[in-house]
């Protein structure tokens, strides 16, 4: 099995949050940006990648995603701000192939 990513999308700083998991972060982030990602992201215009976390296996990423989805909102905000205090879009930092 290949590795995976847990990521958080937002529409603005402190806005609506979406936590997802994928094996290809650049591809999935692009889907959210162009409106072909999840229905939830399309509805709330979640096109800003504000957090990403790499895992050795996709199963580890899935387990982490499930845990994070159960967190309180404040914990999620604190996690985002620990690496991205200005809530900038991290998409441009991805290595697109």
CNS distance restraints for C-alpha pairs under 8 A (distance, minus, plus):
assign (resid   1 and name CA) (resid  57 and name CA) 6.33 0.50 0.50
assign (resid   1 and name CA) (resid  58 and name CA) 7.04 0.50 0.50
assign (resid   2 and name CA) (resid  23 and name CA) 7.34 0.50 0.50
assign (resid   2 and name CA) (resid  56 and name CA) 7.20 0.50 0.50
assign (resid   2 and name CA) (resid  57 and name CA) 5.58 0.50 0.50
assign (resid   2 and name CA) (resid  58 and name CA) 6.36 0.50 0.50
assign (resid   3 and name CA) (resid  23 and name CA) 6.25 0.50 0.50
assign (resid   3 and name CA) (resid  54 and name CA) 7.43 0.50 0.50
assign (resid   3 and name CA) (resid  55 and name CA) 5.64 0.50 0.50
assign (resid   3 and name CA) (resid  56 and name CA) 4.51 0.50 0.50
assign (resid   3 and name CA) (resid  57 and name CA) 3.93 0.50 0.50
assign (resid   3 and name CA) (resid  58 and name CA) 4.99 0.50 0.50
assign (resid   3 and name CA) (resid  61 and name CA) 7.83 0.50 0.50
assign (resid   4 and name CA) (resid  21 and name CA) 7.03 0.50 0.50
assign (resid   4 and name CA) (resid  22 and name CA) 5.64 0.50 0.50
assign (resid   4 and name CA) (resid  23 and name CA) 4.30 0.50 0.50
assign (resid   4 and name CA) (resid  24 and name CA) 7.14 0.50 0.50
assign (resid   4 and name CA) (resid  54 and name CA) 6.02 0.50 0.50
assign (resid   4 and name CA) (resid  55 and name CA) 5.23 0.50 0.50
assign (resid   4 and name CA) (resid  56 and name CA) 6.56 0.50 0.50
assign (resid   4 and name CA) (resid  57 and name CA) 5.64 0.50 0.50
assign (resid   4 and name CA) (resid  58 and name CA) 4.35 0.50 0.50
assign (resid   4 and name CA) (resid  59 and name CA) 7.79 0.50 0.50
assign (resid   4 and name CA) (resid  60 and name CA) 7.65 0.50 0.50
assign (resid   4 and name CA) (resid  61 and name CA) 5.50 0.50 0.50
assign (resid   5 and name CA) (resid  21 and name CA) 5.51 0.50 0.50
assign (resid   5 and name CA) (resid  22 and name CA) 5.32 0.50 0.50
assign (resid   5 and name CA) (resid  23 and name CA) 6.00 0.50 0.50
assign (resid   5 and name CA) (resid  24 and name CA) 7.35 0.50 0.50
assign (resid   5 and name CA) (resid  25 and name CA) 6.44 0.50 0.50
assign (resid   5 and name CA) (resid  52 and name CA) 6.62 0.50 0.50
assign (resid   5 and name CA) (resid  53 and name CA) 5.51 0.50 0.50
assign (resid   5 and name CA) (resid  54 and name CA) 4.62 0.50 0.50
assign (resid   5 and name CA) (resid  55 and name CA) 5.89 0.50 0.50
assign (resid   5 and name CA) (resid  58 and name CA) 7.37 0.50 0.50
assign (resid   5 and name CA) (resid  61 and name CA) 5.77 0.50 0.50
assign (resid   6 and name CA) (resid  19 and name CA) 7.12 0.50 0.50
assign (resid   6 and name CA) (resid  20 and name CA) 5.76 0.50 0.50
assign (resid   6 and name CA) (resid  21 and name CA) 4.51 0.50 0.50
assign (resid   6 and name CA) (resid  22 and name CA) 6.72 0.50 0.50
assign (resid   6 and name CA) (resid  52 and name CA) 5.75 0.50 0.50
assign (resid   6 and name CA) (resid  53 and name CA) 5.22 0.50 0.50
assign (resid   6 and name CA) (resid  54 and name CA) 6.67 0.50 0.50
assign (resid   6 and name CA) (resid  55 and name CA) 7.82 0.50 0.50
assign (resid   6 and name CA) (resid  61 and name CA) 5.74 0.50 0.50
assign (resid   6 and name CA) (resid  62 and name CA) 7.54 0.50 0.50
assign (resid   6 and name CA) (resid  64 and name CA) 7.20 0.50 0.50
assign (resid   6 and name CA) (resid  65 and name CA) 5.95 0.50 0.50
assign (resid   7 and name CA) (resid  19 and name CA) 5.73 0.50 0.50
assign (resid   7 and name CA) (resid  20 and name CA) 5.42 0.50 0.50
assign (resid   7 and name CA) (resid  21 and name CA) 6.24 0.50 0.50
assign (resid   7 and name CA) (resid  25 and name CA) 7.94 0.50 0.50
assign (resid   7 and name CA) (resid  49 and name CA) 7.30 0.50 0.50
assign (resid   7 and name CA) (resid  50 and name CA) 7.68 0.50 0.50
assign (resid   7 and name CA) (resid  51 and name CA) 5.35 0.50 0.50
assign (resid   7 and name CA) (resid  52 and name CA) 4.25 0.50 0.50
assign (resid   7 and name CA) (resid  53 and name CA) 6.28 0.50 0.50
assign (resid   8 and name CA) (resid  17 and name CA) 6.57 0.50 0.50
assign (resid   8 and name CA) (resid  18 and name CA) 5.45 0.50 0.50
assign (resid   8 and name CA) (resid  19 and name CA) 4.55 0.50 0.50
assign (resid   8 and name CA) (resid  20 and name CA) 6.40 0.50 0.50
assign (resid   8 and name CA) (resid  49 and name CA) 6.09 0.50 0.50
assign (resid   8 and name CA) (resid  50 and name CA) 5.78 0.50 0.50
assign (resid   8 and name CA) (resid  51 and name CA) 5.00 0.50 0.50
assign (resid   8 and name CA) (resid  52 and name CA) 6.53 0.50 0.50
assign (resid   9 and name CA) (resid  17 and name CA) 5.77 0.50 0.50
assign (resid   9 and name CA) (resid  18 and name CA) 5.12 0.50 0.50
assign (resid   9 and name CA) (resid  19 and name CA) 6.58 0.50 0.50
assign (resid   9 and name CA) (resid  41 and name CA) 7.99 0.50 0.50
assign (resid   9 and name CA) (resid  46 and name CA) 5.75 0.50 0.50
assign (resid   9 and name CA) (resid  47 and name CA) 6.34 0.50 0.50
assign (resid   9 and name CA) (resid  48 and name CA) 5.35 0.50 0.50
assign (resid   9 and name CA) (resid  49 and name CA) 4.60 0.50 0.50
assign (resid   9 and name CA) (resid  50 and name CA) 5.74 0.50 0.50
assign (resid   9 and name CA) (resid  51 and name CA) 7.20 0.50 0.50
assign (resid  10 and name CA) (resid  14 and name CA) 7.90 0.50 0.50
assign (resid  10 and name CA) (resid  15 and name CA) 6.11 0.50 0.50
assign (resid  10 and name CA) (resid  16 and name CA) 5.55 0.50 0.50
assign (resid  10 and name CA) (resid  17 and name CA) 4.80 0.50 0.50
assign (resid  10 and name CA) (resid  18 and name CA) 6.49 0.50 0.50
assign (resid  10 and name CA) (resid  46 and name CA) 4.81 0.50 0.50
assign (resid  10 and name CA) (resid  47 and name CA) 6.36 0.50 0.50
assign (resid  10 and name CA) (resid  48 and name CA) 5.16 0.50 0.50
assign (resid  10 and name CA) (resid  49 and name CA) 6.56 0.50 0.50
assign (resid  10 and name CA) (resid  50 and name CA) 6.60 0.50 0.50
assign (resid  11 and name CA) (resid  15 and name CA) 5.82 0.50 0.50
assign (resid  11 and name CA) (resid  16 and name CA) 6.12 0.50 0.50
assign (resid  11 and name CA) (resid  17 and name CA) 7.49 0.50 0.50
assign (resid  11 and name CA) (resid  44 and name CA) 7.04 0.50 0.50
assign (resid  11 and name CA) (resid  45 and name CA) 5.79 0.50 0.50
assign (resid  11 and name CA) (resid  46 and name CA) 4.30 0.50 0.50
assign (resid  11 and name CA) (resid  47 and name CA) 5.93 0.50 0.50
assign (resid  11 and name CA) (resid  48 and name CA) 5.84 0.50 0.50
assign (resid  12 and name CA) (resid  16 and name CA) 7.47 0.50 0.50
assign (resid  12 and name CA) (resid  48 and name CA) 7.19 0.50 0.50
assign (resid  12 and name CA) (resid  87 and name CA) 7.52 0.50 0.50
assign (resid  13 and name CA) (resid  86 and name CA) 7.58 0.50 0.50
assign (resid  13 and name CA) (resid  87 and name CA) 5.49 0.50 0.50
assign (resid  14 and name CA) (resid  77 and name CA) 7.34 0.50 0.50
assign (resid  16 and name CA) (resid  44 and name CA) 7.26 0.50 0.50
assign (resid  16 and name CA) (resid  46 and name CA) 7.43 0.50 0.50
assign (resid  17 and name CA) (resid  46 and name CA) 7.56 0.50 0.50
assign (resid  18 and name CA) (resid  41 and name CA) 7.13 0.50 0.50
assign (resid  18 and name CA) (resid  46 and name CA) 7.53 0.50 0.50
assign (resid  19 and name CA) (resid  65 and name CA) 6.80 0.50 0.50
assign (resid  19 and name CA) (resid  68 and name CA) 7.69 0.50 0.50
assign (resid  19 and name CA) (resid  69 and name CA) 6.75 0.50 0.50
assign (resid  20 and name CA) (resid  65 and name CA) 6.57 0.50 0.50
assign (resid  21 and name CA) (resid  61 and name CA) 6.48 0.50 0.50
assign (resid  21 and name CA) (resid  62 and name CA) 6.30 0.50 0.50
assign (resid  21 and name CA) (resid  65 and name CA) 6.45 0.50 0.50
assign (resid  22 and name CA) (resid  28 and name CA) 6.85 0.50 0.50
assign (resid  22 and name CA) (resid  58 and name CA) 7.61 0.50 0.50
assign (resid  23 and name CA) (resid  58 and name CA) 6.66 0.50 0.50
assign (resid  24 and name CA) (resid  28 and name CA) 6.18 0.50 0.50
assign (resid  25 and name CA) (resid  29 and name CA) 5.86 0.50 0.50
assign (resid  26 and name CA) (resid  30 and name CA) 6.15 0.50 0.50
assign (resid  26 and name CA) (resid  91 and name CA) 7.52 0.50 0.50
assign (resid  26 and name CA) (resid  94 and name CA) 6.23 0.50 0.50
assign (resid  26 and name CA) (resid  95 and name CA) 7.19 0.50 0.50
assign (resid  26 and name CA) (resid  96 and name CA) 5.91 0.50 0.50
assign (resid  27 and name CA) (resid  31 and name CA) 6.39 0.50 0.50
assign (resid  28 and name CA) (resid  32 and name CA) 6.48 0.50 0.50
assign (resid  28 and name CA) (resid  37 and name CA) 7.13 0.50 0.50
assign (resid  29 and name CA) (resid  33 and name CA) 6.23 0.50 0.50
assign (resid  29 and name CA) (resid  47 and name CA) 7.72 0.50 0.50
assign (resid  29 and name CA) (resid  49 and name CA) 6.89 0.50 0.50
assign (resid  29 and name CA) (resid  91 and name CA) 7.09 0.50 0.50
assign (resid  30 and name CA) (resid  34 and name CA) 6.13 0.50 0.50
assign (resid  31 and name CA) (resid  35 and name CA) 6.06 0.50 0.50
assign (resid  31 and name CA) (resid  36 and name CA) 4.89 0.50 0.50
assign (resid  31 and name CA) (resid  37 and name CA) 4.68 0.50 0.50
assign (resid  32 and name CA) (resid  36 and name CA) 5.94 0.50 0.50
assign (resid  32 and name CA) (resid  37 and name CA) 4.34 0.50 0.50
assign (resid  32 and name CA) (resid  38 and name CA) 7.05 0.50 0.50
assign (resid  32 and name CA) (resid  41 and name CA) 6.64 0.50 0.50
assign (resid  32 and name CA) (resid  42 and name CA) 7.31 0.50 0.50
assign (resid  32 and name CA) (resid  46 and name CA) 6.96 0.50 0.50
assign (resid  32 and name CA) (resid  47 and name CA) 5.56 0.50 0.50
assign (resid  33 and name CA) (resid  37 and name CA) 7.73 0.50 0.50
assign (resid  33 and name CA) (resid  46 and name CA) 7.59 0.50 0.50
assign (resid  33 and name CA) (resid  47 and name CA) 4.61 0.50 0.50
assign (resid  33 and name CA) (resid  48 and name CA) 7.44 0.50 0.50
assign (resid  34 and name CA) (resid  47 and name CA) 7.96 0.50 0.50
assign (resid  35 and name CA) (resid  41 and name CA) 7.69 0.50 0.50
assign (resid  35 and name CA) (resid  42 and name CA) 5.54 0.50 0.50
assign (resid  35 and name CA) (resid  45 and name CA) 7.97 0.50 0.50
assign (resid  36 and name CA) (resid  42 and name CA) 7.53 0.50 0.50
assign (resid  37 and name CA) (resid  41 and name CA) 6.68 0.50 0.50
assign (resid  37 and name CA) (resid  42 and name CA) 6.95 0.50 0.50
assign (resid  38 and name CA) (resid  42 and name CA) 6.34 0.50 0.50
assign (resid  39 and name CA) (resid  43 and name CA) 6.05 0.50 0.50
assign (resid  40 and name CA) (resid  44 and name CA) 6.32 0.50 0.50
assign (resid  41 and name CA) (resid  45 and name CA) 5.51 0.50 0.50
assign (resid  41 and name CA) (resid  46 and name CA) 4.73 0.50 0.50
assign (resid  41 and name CA) (resid  47 and name CA) 7.32 0.50 0.50
assign (resid  42 and name CA) (resid  46 and name CA) 6.56 0.50 0.50
assign (resid  48 and name CA) (resid  88 and name CA) 7.60 0.50 0.50
assign (resid  48 and name CA) (resid  89 and name CA) 4.99 0.50 0.50
assign (resid  48 and name CA) (resid  90 and name CA) 7.42 0.50 0.50
assign (resid  48 and name CA) (resid  91 and name CA) 7.45 0.50 0.50
assign (resid  49 and name CA) (resid  88 and name CA) 7.86 0.50 0.50
assign (resid  49 and name CA) (resid  89 and name CA) 5.11 0.50 0.50
assign (resid  49 and name CA) (resid  90 and name CA) 5.34 0.50 0.50
assign (resid  49 and name CA) (resid  91 and name CA) 5.89 0.50 0.50
assign (resid  50 and name CA) (resid  80 and name CA) 6.60 0.50 0.50
assign (resid  50 and name CA) (resid  84 and name CA) 6.77 0.50 0.50
assign (resid  50 and name CA) (resid  87 and name CA) 5.75 0.50 0.50
assign (resid  50 and name CA) (resid  88 and name CA) 6.34 0.50 0.50
assign (resid  50 and name CA) (resid  89 and name CA) 5.59 0.50 0.50
assign (resid  50 and name CA) (resid  90 and name CA) 5.87 0.50 0.50
assign (resid  51 and name CA) (resid  80 and name CA) 5.69 0.50 0.50
assign (resid  51 and name CA) (resid  83 and name CA) 7.52 0.50 0.50
assign (resid  51 and name CA) (resid  84 and name CA) 7.20 0.50 0.50
assign (resid  51 and name CA) (resid  90 and name CA) 7.36 0.50 0.50
assign (resid  54 and name CA) (resid  61 and name CA) 7.54 0.50 0.50
assign (resid  55 and name CA) (resid  60 and name CA) 6.17 0.50 0.50
assign (resid  55 and name CA) (resid  61 and name CA) 5.55 0.50 0.50
assign (resid  56 and name CA) (resid  60 and name CA) 6.95 0.50 0.50
assign (resid  56 and name CA) (resid  61 and name CA) 7.89 0.50 0.50
assign (resid  57 and name CA) (resid  61 and name CA) 6.49 0.50 0.50
assign (resid  58 and name CA) (resid  62 and name CA) 6.13 0.50 0.50
assign (resid  59 and name CA) (resid  63 and name CA) 6.21 0.50 0.50
assign (resid  60 and name CA) (resid  64 and name CA) 6.20 0.50 0.50
assign (resid  61 and name CA) (resid  65 and name CA) 6.09 0.50 0.50
assign (resid  62 and name CA) (resid  66 and name CA) 6.25 0.50 0.50
assign (resid  63 and name CA) (resid  67 and name CA) 6.31 0.50 0.50
assign (resid  64 and name CA) (resid  68 and name CA) 6.09 0.50 0.50
assign (resid  65 and name CA) (resid  69 and name CA) 6.13 0.50 0.50
assign (resid  66 and name CA) (resid  70 and name CA) 6.64 0.50 0.50
assign (resid  67 and name CA) (resid  71 and name CA) 6.77 0.50 0.50
assign (resid  68 and name CA) (resid  76 and name CA) 7.37 0.50 0.50
assign (resid  71 and name CA) (resid  75 and name CA) 6.30 0.50 0.50
assign (resid  71 and name CA) (resid  76 and name CA) 6.82 0.50 0.50
assign (resid  72 and name CA) (resid  76 and name CA) 6.75 0.50 0.50
assign (resid  73 and name CA) (resid  77 and name CA) 6.27 0.50 0.50
assign (resid  74 and name CA) (resid  78 and name CA) 6.11 0.50 0.50
assign (resid  75 and name CA) (resid  79 and name CA) 6.17 0.50 0.50
assign (resid  76 and name CA) (resid  80 and name CA) 6.28 0.50 0.50
assign (resid  77 and name CA) (resid  81 and name CA) 6.14 0.50 0.50
assign (resid  78 and name CA) (resid  82 and name CA) 6.04 0.50 0.50
assign (resid  79 and name CA) (resid  83 and name CA) 7.19 0.50 0.50
assign (resid  80 and name CA) (resid  84 and name CA) 5.61 0.50 0.50
assign (resid  80 and name CA) (resid  85 and name CA) 6.99 0.50 0.50
assign (resid  80 and name CA) (resid  87 and name CA) 7.48 0.50 0.50
assign (resid  81 and name CA) (resid  85 and name CA) 4.03 0.50 0.50
assign (resid  81 and name CA) (resid  86 and name CA) 7.25 0.50 0.50
assign (resid  81 and name CA) (resid  87 and name CA) 7.15 0.50 0.50
assign (resid  84 and name CA) (resid  88 and name CA) 6.72 0.50 0.50
assign (resid  90 and name CA) (resid  94 and name CA) 7.13 0.50 0.50
